[in-house]
Amino acid sequence: MPTPFNLELSRRELLVSSAATVALAGAAGGARAADRGEESLNRSTEVSFEVNGEAKRLDLDNRTTLLDALREHLHLTGTKKGCDHGQCGACTVLVDGRRINSCLTLAVMHEGDKITTIEGLGQPGSLHPMQAAFVKYDGFQCGYCTPGQICSSVAVLEEIRADIPSHVTQDLNTPAAITSAEIRERMSGNICRCGAYSNILDAITEVAGVPA
Amino acid sequence: MRAFSYERATSVEAAAKAAARNPEAKFIAGGTNILDLMKLEIEQPSHLIDVNGLGLDTIEKTSDGGLRIGAFVRNTDLAANETVRRDYALLSRALVAGASGQLRNKATTAGNLLQRTRCPYFYDPNQPCNKRQPGSGCSAIGGFTRQLGVVGVSDACIATHPSDMAVAMRALDAVVETTGATGEKRAIPIADLHRLPGDTPHIETVLERGELITGVVLPKPAGGKHIYRKVRDRASYAFALVSVGAVVHPDGTGSIAIGGIAPKPWRIEAAESELPKGARTASAILLADARPTEHNRFKVDLVERTLGAVLAEARG
């Protein structure tokens, strides 16, 4: 007797059929929107930006976060997805020199921007001083938060030099000094579940060139 | 996240028109709040209008000695601005008390004002919430309410507005400037921007569909001591349980706005004439209509104590 359907569905086949269902649902949603006579339904958008000095041009589903564009489309997997909600800082990258949570921004919003990820800061054999200091001081245990910690650390020192105040800056009209209190406060958007904070602080302090 | 179409706005007028045309369209600037909510499908815009290309990112003196802050000035840049630090220190202090360095680099002035509540029940799509789904009920009432509101709340909603920046702007008498869908401009005192929940907690501001915030104007500097004191569960990167934004003059008078306790920055001008009498008298007026829950009753005492600490610091 023939089997009515193949019960031994492989995981890959299951994923493919699920994707087909999603695609159908997406098409139906599009049709409803079109019925309302809305703007042309561009579900994807072209965007050009520079990543670690290389020009990139991508045509992305509008929903793609900068984080997913870096990891899934450009295969720069150094940037990590932690909470995906801007709470943990694992996805921190530098955009035009400023640190941001790459999970809370759409890739298509970065036309013309210059993005630096952990891979762009340094590579084995030519580490950025902050990467070298994290190694020297054991500024990590599992290492998952480390790329975000390092990108954030590099930006923190720039922010202090650029005279951007923080919550612990005593006098708003005097440039903040590089102190451990300033570094701790400014790093509060990067969570380390292993609790390597004291070593992270040591690493940043050495790169800052101030006595601990 | 639901699929959406995307456009980069080329003018304020075009952005406002595009938003008015489609009831499911939303503006996106910094994106730090709306994208978080879109991932949870609490926000489900069918169209996003990216307003980052519109400029509106400068801070300029006004002709009468005040300050006009562009809608898309980033929180970091506003906090670091030399004039703000010198003449409106309360605003700088409130900004750096909020969020993280990464978020402040993206978050904008307009977006900060329009951010949604952090009520845990609003964030949980499995729970009824009148703000998220009108008429479904409020899970917070009778639930875990430690972080939630004690004054200005209703039987339909006890959520708070989470902003630090808005508390400072309320004490500084800021005015919000907007452009509407037909190009008309409005100047809305910040006191009138946010609505109290009543029985329609899903309608959070007086802004109309398509109306775009273009800037915030501060009056000329008021002098006095500027203090922002925030009490929270962690020393950094946490929302306020209670915060006090204050401008206190040498004679003991001043302006006071409270964060963390209400659906909008909470200010009662009648309390301010009582400031020289001390925190107890002033906070009694501020919280005369308070209706705390069992879990957040401590906020009533915390307002008085935080205000007391602020007034002591002002006396220096």
Contacts between the chains, C-beta under 8 A, distances in Angstrom:
chain1	res1	chain2	res2	distance
A	26	B	3	5.7
A	29	B	2	7.5
A	29	B	3	6.2
A	30	B	3	7.5
A	33	B	5	7.8
A	33	B	46	5.6
A	36	B	22	8.0
A	38	B	5	7.4
A	38	B	21	7.7
A	38	B	22	5.4
A	38	B	46	6.9
A	38	B	47	6.6
A	39	B	5	5.9
A	39	B	7	6.9
A	39	B	18	7.3
A	39	B	21	7.7
A	39	B	22	7.1
A	39	B	47	6.2
A	40	B	5	7.3
A	41	B	5	5.3
A	42	B	5	5.1
A	42	B	6	6.3
A	42	B	7	7.8
A	43	B	3	5.4
A	43	B	4	7.8
A	43	B	5	6.6
A	45	B	6	5.3
A	61	B	3	7.6
A	62	B	3	7.4
A	62	B	4	5.9
A	62	B	5	6.9
A	62	B	6	4.2
A	62	B	48	7.1
A	63	B	1	4.8
A	63	B	3	6.6
A	63	B	4	7.3
A	65	B	35	7.3
A	84	B	39	6.7
A	85	B	36	5.2
A	85	B	39	6.8
A	86	B	32	5.9
A	86	B	36	6.0
A	86	B	102	7.6
A	86	B	103	6.2
A	89	B	100	6.9
A	89	B	102	6.3
A	92	B	102	5.7
A	98	B	76	7.7
A	98	B	105	4.6
A	99	B	101	6.3
A	99	B	102	5.1
A	99	B	105	6.3
A	100	B	102	5.3
A	100	B	105	5.3
A	100	B	106	5.2
A	101	B	32	7.2
A	101	B	102	4.8
A	101	B	103	6.6
A	101	B	106	7.4
A	104	B	31	6.1
A	104	B	32	4.7
A	104	B	35	5.1
A	104	B	36	6.2
A	104	B	103	7.6
A	104	B	106	7.0
A	105	B	31	5.4
A	105	B	32	7.8
A	105	B	35	7.0
A	105	B	106	6.5
A	106	B	6	7.6
A	106	B	28	7.5
A	106	B	31	6.5
A	106	B	35	6.9
A	106	B	48	7.8
A	108	B	6	5.9
A	108	B	50	7.7
A	109	B	28	7.3
A	109	B	31	6.8
A	109	B	50	5.7
A	109	B	52	6.3
A	111	B	8	7.5
A	152	B	101	7.2
A	152	B	102	6.9
A	155	B	101	7.2
A	156	B	101	6.8
A	159	B	76	7.8
A	159	B	101	6.6
A	162	B	80	7.6
A	163	B	80	6.7
A	164	B	76	6.0
A	164	B	79	7.2
A	164	B	80	4.5
A	165	B	79	6.1
A	165	B	80	6.3
A	165	B	85	6.8
A	165	B	92	6.2
A	165	B	96	5.7
A	166	B	96	5.4
A	166	B	101	7.9
A	167	B	93	8.0
A	167	B	96	4.7
A	167	B	97	5.3
A	167	B	236	6.5
A	169	B	96	7.4
A	172	B	85	4.2
A	172	B	86	7.7
A	172	B	89	5.4
A	172	B	92	5.6
A	172	B	93	7.4
A	173	B	85	6.0
A	173	B	86	6.1
A	184	B	236	7.8
A	185	B	235	7.9
A	185	B	236	5.4
A	186	B	101	5.4
A	188	B	100	5.9
A	188	B	101	8.0
A	188	B	234	8.0
A	188	B	235	8.0
A	188	B	236	3.7
A	188	B	237	4.1
A	189	B	99	7.5
A	189	B	100	2.5
A	189	B	101	5.6
A	189	B	102	4.9
A	189	B	103	6.7
A	189	B	237	5.8
A	190	B	100	7.9
